[in-house]
């Protein structure tokens, strides 16, 4: 049976919400088992709260935890018995694992992924690629959203390749790709974006739709938005802030008086749907595209309803042969790192 490794100790709400989310995923699918890495006593305490199928659960004891206060590179090197490092080493050494999931430090997950898993041959930089809810009821993939603050045109071209391959594993046969910029005209942007535009425009296998603006991430006709990690992270946090603002405003408005409270009763279904649409974390995690095996990072404050779909993300990408698809597409485009 396929196995997914879950870092039980990573994240603000670990281990309780991480374990609860993994168990929800186990209830929803019967085609995999979970291996928790972390403090054995704490993991067992949480598991006892549920009626678990222990035949599909394994615990690998670890004595250390990498926190958000740790320096990622030194922590990955020195905390060799941490739940994160142990999980990544297991993923590297055993092909029966579909992937690794953590809500821990983004820097540590990326550093550990590169050090222990390694990059697909030819990949210049791995990239984080979350799904952002859009008005069409689907998701727009944003690649990169924070792994690479400084980029070169060739990085952005490879982000387009990797995100296109990822979109295909999600059932989109011909994903449309846009380049995040400060305007839709071809001449817009700084030299990085102008050069990236020229590369993307000529690439085979990429359905390039041109430049897109920030608003198009949630209200556009592209399936993939390519970005440098600096701009992508700002866009992602803006979406997150928008969701929280709308939710807070709605909550305040419907508490004002009896009339507004009664109005809420009639509009509750639509309001909850809107809140859900604006909460990208509920869609799961962000895979680090470009690594030789599947590593997915959940938001640090993730709760069970975010962890469960992230586990399914790993399984779907594994069954869809995401790594193989990226490798195949990459063979048609392998620029030098200085490009």
C-alpha positions as CSV (number, residue, x, y, z in Angstrom):
1,X,0.0,0.0,0.0
2,X,1.2,3.5,-0.8
3,X,2.4,5.5,2.2
4,X,2.5,9.2,3.0
5,X,5.0,10.6,5.5
6,X,3.5,13.3,7.8
7,X,5.7,15.6,10.0
8,X,3.5,15.5,13.1
9,X,5.5,18.2,14.9
10,X,5.7,20.9,12.2
11,X,3.4,23.9,12.4
12,X,1.7,26.2,14.9
13,X,-1.0,23.6,15.7
14,X,1.1,20.5,15.9
15,X,0.7,17.8,16.7
16,X,-3.1,17.9,17.4
17,X,-4.4,19.4,14.1
18,X,-1.8,17.7,11.9
19,X,-2.7,14.3,13.2
20,X,-6.5,15.0,13.1
21,X,-6.1,16.1,9.5
22,X,-4.2,13.1,8.4
23,X,-6.8,10.9,10.1
24,X,-9.5,12.7,8.1
25,X,-7.6,11.9,5.0
26,X,-7.4,8.2,6.0
27,X,-11.2,8.2,6.5
28,X,-11.8,9.7,3.1
29,X,-9.5,7.4,1.1
30,X,-8.6,3.8,1.4
31,X,-5.7,3.6,-0.9
32,X,-2.9,4.6,1.4
33,X,-1.4,4.6,4.9
34,X,0.3,7.3,7.1
35,X,3.6,7.3,8.7
36,X,3.9,10.0,11.4
37,X,7.4,11.3,12.4
38,X,7.6,13.0,15.8
39,X,7.5,12.6,19.5
40,X,6.1,9.1,19.9
41,X,4.3,9.8,23.3
42,X,2.6,13.0,22.0
43,X,1.5,11.3,18.7
44,X,0.1,8.3,20.6
45,X,-1.8,10.6,23.0
46,X,-3.5,12.3,20.1
47,X,-4.3,9.1,18.3
48,X,-6.1,7.8,21.4
49,X,-8.7,10.5,21.0
50,X,-9.9,8.9,17.8
51,X,-11.2,5.5,16.7
52,X,-8.3,4.9,14.4
53,X,-7.5,2.1,12.0
54,X,-4.1,1.4,13.4
55,X,-3.3,-1.1,10.6
56,X,-2.8,2.0,8.4
57,X,-0.8,4.1,10.9
58,X,2.8,3.9,11.8
59,X,4.9,6.1,14.1
60,X,8.6,6.8,13.7
61,X,9.9,8.3,16.9
62,X,12.0,11.5,16.7
63,X,13.7,13.4,19.6
64,X,14.0,16.8,17.9
65,X,11.8,19.5,16.3
66,X,12.8,22.3,13.9
67,X,11.0,25.4,14.8
68,X,10.4,28.7,13.0
69,X,13.0,30.3,15.2
70,X,15.8,28.0,13.9
71,X,18.1,29.0,11.1
72,X,17.0,26.6,8.3
73,X,20.3,25.5,7.0
74,X,22.0,24.9,10.3
75,X,18.9,23.3,11.8
76,X,18.6,20.8,8.9
77,X,22.3,19.9,9.3
78,X,22.4,19.7,13.1
79,X,18.9,18.4,14.1
80,X,19.3,15.1,12.3
81,X,16.7,13.4,14.5
82,X,14.0,16.0,13.9
83,X,10.7,15.0,12.6
84,X,11.4,17.0,9.4
85,X,14.8,15.6,8.6
86,X,13.9,12.0,9.5
87,X,10.9,12.2,7.3
88,X,12.8,13.5,4.3
89,X,15.5,10.9,4.7
90,X,12.9,8.2,4.7
91,X,11.3,9.6,1.6
92,X,14.7,9.6,-0.2
93,X,15.5,6.0,0.7
94,X,12.2,4.2,0.2
95,X,10.2,4.4,-3.1
96,X,7.1,3.0,-1.4
97,X,6.5,6.5,0.0
98,X,4.3,8.8,-2.2
99,X,5.6,11.9,-0.5
100,X,6.2,14.0,2.6
101,X,4.0,16.6,4.2
102,X,5.0,19.3,6.7
103,X,3.5,22.5,8.1
104,X,6.8,23.5,9.6
105,X,9.3,26.2,8.6
106,X,9.2,26.9,4.9
107,X,12.9,27.6,4.8
108,X,13.7,24.3,6.6
109,X,11.4,22.2,4.4
110,X,13.0,23.7,1.2
111,X,16.5,23.4,2.5
112,X,15.9,19.8,3.7
113,X,14.2,18.9,0.4
114,X,17.2,20.1,-1.6
115,X,19.8,18.6,0.7
116,X,18.1,15.2,1.3
117,X,15.9,14.7,-1.8
118,X,17.7,16.7,-4.4
119,X,16.5,18.5,-7.6
120,X,15.3,16.8,-10.7
121,X,18.2,16.8,-13.2
122,X,18.2,20.1,-15.1
123,X,16.0,22.0,-12.6
124,X,17.6,25.3,-11.7
125,X,15.4,26.2,-8.7
126,X,12.5,24.4,-7.0
127,X,9.4,26.5,-6.6
128,X,6.4,26.6,-4.3
129,X,3.1,26.2,-6.2
130,X,-0.2,26.7,-4.2
131,X,-3.6,26.6,-5.7
132,X,-5.6,29.9,-5.4
133,X,-9.4,29.7,-5.5
134,X,-10.9,31.6,-8.5
135,X,-14.3,32.8,-9.5
136,X,-14.9,29.9,-11.9
137,X,-15.0,27.5,-8.9
138,X,-11.6,26.0,-9.7
139,X,-8.0,26.9,-8.8
140,X,-5.3,29.0,-10.3
141,X,-1.8,27.7,-9.7
142,X,0.7,30.3,-8.5
143,X,4.3,29.4,-9.2
144,X,6.5,30.6,-7.4
145,X,5.1,32.1,-4.2
146,X,8.2,32.5,-2.0
147,X,10.9,30.0,-2.5
148,X,13.0,32.2,-4.8
149,X,13.0,35.9,-4.0
150,X,15.5,36.7,-6.8
151,X,15.0,35.1,-10.2
152,X,16.4,34.9,-13.7
153,X,14.3,34.5,-16.8
154,X,15.2,30.8,-17.1
155,X,13.8,30.2,-13.6
156,X,10.4,31.6,-14.6
157,X,10.4,29.5,-17.8
158,X,11.0,26.4,-15.8
159,X,8.3,27.4,-13.3
160,X,5.9,27.5,-16.2
161,X,7.0,24.0,-17.2
162,X,6.7,22.5,-13.7
163,X,3.3,24.2,-13.0
164,X,2.0,23.1,-16.4
165,X,2.9,19.5,-15.6
166,X,1.3,19.9,-12.1
167,X,-1.9,21.2,-13.7
168,X,-2.1,18.2,-16.0
169,X,-2.0,15.9,-13.0
170,X,-5.0,17.8,-11.8
171,X,-7.0,17.1,-14.9
172,X,-6.3,20.2,-17.0
173,X,-5.0,18.8,-20.3
174,X,-4.0,22.2,-21.8
175,X,-3.3,24.7,-19.0
176,X,-3.1,28.3,-20.0
177,X,-0.1,30.1,-18.5
178,X,0.2,33.8,-17.6
179,X,3.2,35.8,-16.4
180,X,2.5,38.0,-13.4
181,X,3.4,41.6,-14.3
182,X,2.4,45.2,-13.7
183,X,0.3,45.3,-17.0
184,X,-0.9,43.0,-19.7
185,X,1.0,44.7,-22.6
186,X,4.0,42.8,-24.0
187,X,6.4,45.6,-23.3
188,X,5.4,45.9,-19.6
189,X,7.7,45.1,-16.7
190,X,11.4,45.3,-15.8
191,X,14.1,43.5,-17.8
192,X,13.5,40.2,-15.9
193,X,9.9,40.1,-16.9
194,X,10.5,41.3,-20.5
195,X,13.1,38.6,-21.0
196,X,10.9,35.9,-19.4
197,X,8.0,37.0,-21.6
198,X,10.2,36.4,-24.7
199,X,11.2,33.0,-23.5
200,X,7.7,31.8,-22.6
201,X,6.3,33.1,-25.9
202,X,8.6,30.8,-27.9
203,X,8.4,27.7,-25.7
204,X,6.8,24.5,-27.1
205,X,4.4,22.7,-24.8
206,X,3.4,25.8,-22.9
207,X,0.1,27.5,-23.8
208,X,1.3,31.0,-23.0
209,X,-1.5,33.6,-22.7
210,X,0.8,36.6,-22.1
211,X,1.1,38.9,-19.1
212,X,-1.5,39.0,-16.3
213,X,-2.1,41.3,-13.4
214,X,-2.6,40.5,-9.8
215,X,-6.4,40.6,-10.1
216,X,-6.3,37.9,-12.7
217,X,-5.1,35.3,-10.2
218,X,-8.6,35.0,-8.8
219,X,-10.5,36.5,-11.7
220,X,-8.8,35.4,-14.9
221,X,-8.8,32.9,-17.7
222,X,-5.4,31.3,-17.0
223,X,-4.8,28.1,-15.1
224,X,-1.2,28.9,-14.1
225,X,0.3,32.3,-13.0
226,X,4.1,32.3,-13.2
227,X,5.9,34.7,-10.8
228,X,9.2,35.4,-9.1
229,X,9.0,34.4,-5.5
230,X,9.1,37.9,-4.1
231,X,6.1,39.1,-6.2
232,X,4.3,35.8,-5.8
233,X,4.5,35.9,-2.0
234,X,3.1,39.4,-1.9
235,X,0.2,38.2,-4.1
236,X,-0.4,35.2,-2.0
237,X,-0.4,37.2,1.3
238,X,-2.7,39.8,-0.4
239,X,-5.2,37.0,-1.2
240,X,-4.9,35.8,2.4
241,X,-5.5,39.3,3.7
242,X,-8.5,39.8,1.4
243,X,-10.1,36.7,2.7
244,X,-9.6,37.6,6.4
245,X,-10.9,41.2,5.7
246,X,-14.0,40.1,3.9
247,X,-14.7,37.6,6.7
248,X,-14.2,40.1,9.4
249,X,-16.4,42.8,7.7
250,X,-19.2,40.3,7.1
251,X,-19.1,39.1,10.7
252,X,-19.3,42.7,12.0
253,X,-22.1,43.7,9.7
254,X,-24.3,40.8,10.5
255,X,-23.9,41.4,14.2
256,X,-25.0,45.0,14.2
257,X,-28.7,44.6,15.0
258,X,-31.6,42.2,14.9
259,X,-32.4,42.9,11.3
260,X,-28.9,42.1,10.1
261,X,-28.9,38.9,12.2
262,X,-32.1,37.8,10.5
263,X,-30.6,38.7,7.1
264,X,-27.7,36.4,7.9
265,X,-30.0,33.5,8.4
266,X,-31.2,33.8,4.8
267,X,-27.8,34.4,3.3
268,X,-25.8,32.1,5.5
269,X,-25.1,29.5,2.8
270,X,-23.9,32.0,0.3
271,X,-21.7,33.8,2.9
272,X,-20.1,30.6,4.0
273,X,-19.4,29.7,0.4
274,X,-17.7,33.0,-0.1
275,X,-15.6,32.6,3.0
276,X,-14.5,29.2,1.9
277,X,-13.6,30.4,-1.6
278,X,-11.4,33.2,-0.1
279,X,-9.5,30.8,2.2
280,X,-6.8,29.3,-0.1
281,X,-5.4,27.3,2.9
282,X,-8.5,25.1,2.9
283,X,-7.4,23.8,-0.6
284,X,-4.4,22.0,0.9
285,X,-0.7,22.7,0.7
286,X,1.9,23.9,-1.7
287,X,4.2,21.4,-3.4
288,X,7.8,22.2,-3.9
289,X,8.0,21.5,-7.6
290,X,11.4,20.5,-9.0
291,X,12.4,18.1,-6.3
292,X,13.0,14.4,-7.2
293,X,10.2,13.3,-4.9
294,X,7.0,14.9,-3.7
295,X,7.3,17.4,-0.8
296,X,4.2,19.4,0.1
297,X,4.3,22.4,2.5
298,X,1.1,23.4,4.4
299,X,0.6,26.8,5.9
300,X,2.2,27.2,9.3
301,X,-1.2,27.8,11.0
302,X,-2.9,24.9,9.2
303,X,-5.7,23.0,10.9
304,X,-7.1,19.6,10.1
305,X,-9.3,20.9,7.3
306,X,-6.2,22.1,5.5
307,X,-4.0,19.1,6.3
308,X,-6.5,16.5,4.9
309,X,-6.6,17.8,1.4
310,X,-2.8,18.3,1.4
311,X,-2.4,14.6,2.0
312,X,-4.7,13.9,-1.0
313,X,-2.7,16.3,-3.1
314,X,0.4,14.1,-2.5
315,X,-1.5,11.0,-3.5
316,X,-3.0,12.5,-6.6
317,X,0.3,14.0,-7.8
318,X,2.0,10.6,-7.1
319,X,-0.6,8.6,-9.0
320,X,-0.5,11.2,-11.8
321,X,3.3,10.8,-12.1
322,X,4.1,14.5,-11.6
323,X,7.8,13.9,-11.3
324,X,7.8,12.0,-14.6
325,X,5.8,14.6,-16.3
326,X,8.1,17.4,-15.2
327,X,11.1,15.4,-16.3
328,X,9.6,14.7,-19.7
329,X,8.6,18.3,-20.3
330,X,12.0,19.6,-19.1
331,X,13.9,17.6,-21.7
332,X,12.7,20.2,-24.3
333,X,14.0,23.1,-22.3
334,X,17.3,23.0,-20.4
335,X,18.9,26.5,-20.4
336,X,22.1,27.3,-18.6
337,X,21.7,28.8,-15.1
338,X,23.0,32.1,-16.2
339,X,20.1,32.6,-18.6
